[in-house]
Amino acid sequence: MSFSDIPVDVGPVYEGERIRAKQMYVELGGPKIETGHFELVRVRPAKEIKDGQIKVIGPDLKDMEEGSTHPIGILVEVSGPELEEDLEAVFERRVHEFCNFVNGIMHLNQRYTNWMRISKAAFEKGFNSFELLGTVLIRLYKAELPIIKQAQVTIYTDPKEIEKPYEMAMKVYNARDERARSINDEDVDMYYGCVLCQSFAPTHCCIITPNRMSLCGSISWFDARAASRVDPKGPLFEVEPKKCLNDVAGEFEGVNETLKKRSLGEIDRIYLYSGMEYPHTSCGCFEAIDFYIPEINGHGIIDRSYDGVAINGLPFSAMANQTGGGKQMPGFNGISIQYIISPKYQLYDGLQDGLKSGIETVVWMGKTVKDRIAEFLPADLVDKIATEEDVQDINQLRDWIEKVKHPIMETEGYKAAIGGEEEEEEWEEEGAMVPMGTVGMTIPGAGGVGGFKVILKNCKIHAESIIIKRIEPKRKK
């Protein structure tokens, strides 16, 4: 396989490349495009495929203005005697990998949240047409997945022309998700792992079970099973659970062993059903974030489409930086939308608080994600979860919880949080507490060089004294 006719280099060495706003020629999809962007793979009969065909419906790359943002729809249609529908989602996730092989392309996320940037450097070298991207995709699909015999690619950039294929894609996604909800973890004896995102998060390994879809929301247990059978040595592989160490927390001997091996020893223990103790690691392509709200002892959920500030005062982008990268971050967890409606959703955390389920720990959701899953939430809980339309700050959220009688108010953690705040008010009257808004300070490194910046947002600090010492550089006598 050769890419000598492509004006930029192509290879796995370019995975993880970041293209900042000042470096990009154009942006495609992403948070600035509310709907109408997607990527989809469909298995077709051979007679319906024109092998090697690439169509661009809408403005081509060379017709776009520098610095502009456009919708992007990528439809890859493949055929082969060994192909089956279960493989579509797995092939689809490879769009992320293969686009990132191209020097000068940054691809993030998946499905209807896909986001791409083309760099100025790549455009200036001659990468000025989406036909070149289609060529790369077809060659890589057939080389990396030999069971694909024919492939064609259609790329949509016209806002009107993308509407119908977008609707078709959403129907396919919904059908896959509905099927994924048909079984539970206890019904199977094999789980699966995925390391497709390790170029961005080297210590991350996604554990996929019937009740825990991949964090990106694109690979279900059925999809992972099909992929591991076709390519046992590929990025999706079997994970035998082995001995169950804690059924409520979802801790399994085999899962821990796999994580230790795949994370190069960084992670050796996880609870699949907890966001607070030994939580699952997060990559960077997660659909949503579950975050802890200590003032309430509850949780909030924000998804990628949310363009405001969450109830904790942070936007999605700030929390994503805290959450991703393959770290275990109690209180900040990347999740798929389907996991929210799973019976195993943060089950351990809910039961630890004396609740009936993990979903009862959720007190706030962004309206976009709540609207999407409302029909699947418990009927007696759905109206008790606030959105940005109901409350604007923590104080209002507390009033809301008391008003609607949210289950969280019966937990000892909530009572302790409220009690602790009453004590803080007493301190404030005595003048021993200093309330602060958003304050930034720079902590220098040795000799006052480098270091890091600490930003304190909506915080209250209690201290008898604060001592800041300058570290003087050592000098030779």
Phi, psi and omega in degrees: 000128183237146174238030183296337179272359177265129188289354176234161180290150179228126179173161183297343180298338183267359175299140180091358179296134178252135178241110180282167185302321182287342182266347190273148172273309175219162176240140184232126183069214178081188188293341180280348177251110186295308178222171175093017169233145186196167166217134189215140173242132177235139174272127183235159170297149184302326182292343180266001182250132170255098190304129178087355182288136178229124178243139173242113182253100185124186181301132175279170185303319182290345179267358183267146180281140179302133179087000183274165179238136184222157172290160178214125174235127180241113178249115178251123179245129187230159176214160180168146184298337182263000185280147176220161185299328180300340182274350186302311183295326179291315176299321182300319181295338179289342175304318178302311182294312186291323176298322181286350173290339186275122177294113182112002175239131171247122179239132178230155172067202190192179178048238184265012175242015183300147187213126181228150170228137175254130184280155175298321182299317180295317180298318181293334178280351178116001176279079190239016180214141177290346175296328177293319177296317178300320178298315179298315181299313182298314181297318181290320179300316184284332179280317184280333183231081187300344178289346174275118183260326178227148179207144173222153185230134173238128180244123182255131175229355179275126184303329180277315183292339183278346188299310182294312177296330176295315178298320178298316180298317181297323177295320179294315179301315182296321179295319177298316182295322180296319178296321182297335180278002187276348180226164181238169183301324182291346183275352185232161178244011179218132172254179182222154178242154178221131179237028180298335184262012184290346175291332178261333182223086190300334182259010182264135172223119182280126175262120185251122177232170177305325181265357179227093175293161176306150184301330180286348178079009186251349183233112177272177177299320178298316180297315182295321179299315180296318182294319182292331178288322181286320183224079185301336181260011182275193183286350174245130191211162180288143173230104178286121183300324185060217186290133176278119182269334179200104186289329180289320180278339183076047177253127183230140182302313182293325178294316179299319180296317180296316181297319179298320180289313186283339178262012181056038175087357183287321182241125181234005180200131173219152168256115182295334186248035178217143174252358186245333179235125182044055185289159175300142176290164180235144180272250175207355184255014181300148181285327185210172178233130171264122182233144181278141178243094187298330181295342183242344191060034178234187182234153173238161179226132178227138179249175187297333183281352182283119186256009180251202178256131181289176184297339179271006177087009182239142173280170180303317185300319181293318179291326179297322178296326179285328190274317190280186176094005178085018180265156169269112185237090177305127180093352174222104185232129172285134183219163171268158179297322181294330179296330181301324183262010177282145175296344180265002185304113178039041185301318181301316181296319180295314181293326177297329179272002180084016179266171182277337184202170179288326183296338179287351175279346185278122181248344183213141173219148168298142187299326183297316181286325179295317179299325184289326186246005186307320183293343181261353180279156176305134185302326183276000182246332190304319181278355181264352177268118184281157172234181179296341178281342182264320182221152182242347178209177184297320180298317178294325179295319178298317178298321180297314180302317179292322182293314185269356181060052178297141181306334184298333184291346178270356182277151179295327179297319178294315181297322178292320179296316179293317178298320179296325180289326178296322177295323179297323180296324177295317177299320182299321179296328181277355177082015182266358181242139179248107177285142182229148173273229177263118184234134177248143176215148179254127177259110184286159174275194181300132180076010180078012181254141177072232180084203182210165181252136176249126178247121180257115185247123178049048185250164173232127185247131175247123179200142174286326178198155176236125181244122178243120181246140175277135178269112181280139178292145178284139178239146176288140178285000000 
